[in-house]
């Protein structure tokens, strides 16, 4: 919806009824990602794209039907081997498109959603796209980090979806989730589409070492946009870090300061300092520990950590600033290899984000998701 949001909001505010087609799932080489949308107006205008032209004509007709009768439709498009002229994707992929009618009655919260997006406040629009009970299909819930609007039909369903949607929202991911009819996570019968309006958080990995390669892979898996930075060009190469979104050759403290001044660092950013070399670490941490970010961890032994703290104190860092540093980095998992260490660091990032204690769930009681 992001690509057509302003036009949708304008027509919604003017009282128009719009057919909104949204990509909710893709398989193989589908041309557009989940969240891509197309509007069809009552006047017959089409805005946006769901497939780059492959199935737009069929979706346009379907949207006109939905405008007329108000019944949402989930439609799958793919290749037809039996009929070369059938509507389908020439790329050979499969795409699920959900088409719904949008107006002030069906989505009264749209204005508030648009305001949040323009303010940069993370928000997710959740829609029931499949349900055995037709009365629940098409229901919406709007989820922010601190509040919720709407309901999907029961408290149990709402609790499960809010937990999972906030997890997606925290990493800027859009996806279709599947549940039992009353929110059972391993059940079937209900599918909801979570459309997240928030870019992925950043993970900055400093130090082009083997541990950084494992950390970049783990960060990418968790939904972070990963940057690996090192001042040594012989080590900081894209071929050594295939899972990083970018590899930067620069002095770490200089790069971080420039990114912060450009407004590309926020409170969701995770910083992993893996160099354990004072000439890199100390200037970098002087910058990092004064930024409002979600996580700052530094690798090294306890002796290295104590030496690092002494150097930072000499540089003028306060105890309050130093208390933000996770060092030695990671949770106590008994990790040995770079891959195990990356899991340990990721576990600490997750625990700090959601307030987890890092203990075995088997030893605890109560709700698993806090």
Secondary structure, DSSP 8 states (H G I E B T S, - for coil): -GGGHHHHHHHHHTT--EEEEEEEEEESS-SS-TT-EEEEETTS-EEE-SSTTSSHHHHHHHHHHHHHH---EEEEE---SS-TTSS--TTS-EEEEEEEEESTTT-TTHHHHHHHHHHT--EEEEEEEEESSTTTTT-EEEEESS-EEE-SSSHHHHHHHHHHHHHHHHTT--EEEEEETTS-TT--EEEEEEEEES---EEEEES-SHHHHHHHHHHHHTT-EEEEEES-TTT--GGG-TT-SEEEES-HHHHHHHHHHTT---TT-EEEE----HHHHHHHHHHHTTS--SEEEE---HHHHHHHHHHHHHTT--HHHHTT-B-S-S--S---SHHHHHHHHHHHHHHHHHT-----GGG--S-S--
